[in-house]
């Protein structure tokens, strides 16, 4: 099958800023959840790149019997993080698929389309972190 090798962590490469942003969020104590629409377990890919430890909650569509843009997936992510949707930022890359986050009450940041290399704008999420005075 054409997709048989997709779950292999060696076939994946994180976007340029991904590891840096996850490490920064972890250092700041900001919990991270992954809501994935991929039909297989993405945790081994994160583990391979040493960033699984920065993810507190995994909401994988195939484990919940639905797929994005179903708001239920984003609501489950918030529940797992112990956060209210209105206090949660969802960062995604598909306006269509990730619209479910906005419908669930989350703020949504949609990254630029992948152009084969370079940054996608993920660092912009760090600009939205609350300051020490706001926490």
Secondary structure, 3 states (H helix, E strand, C coil): CCCCCCCCHHHCCCCCCHHHHHHHHHHCCCCCEEEECCCCCCHHHHHHCCCHHHCCEEEEHHHHCCCCCCHHHHHHHHHHHCCCHHHCEEEECCHHHHHHHHHCCCEEEECCCCCCCCCCCCCHHHHCCCCCCCC
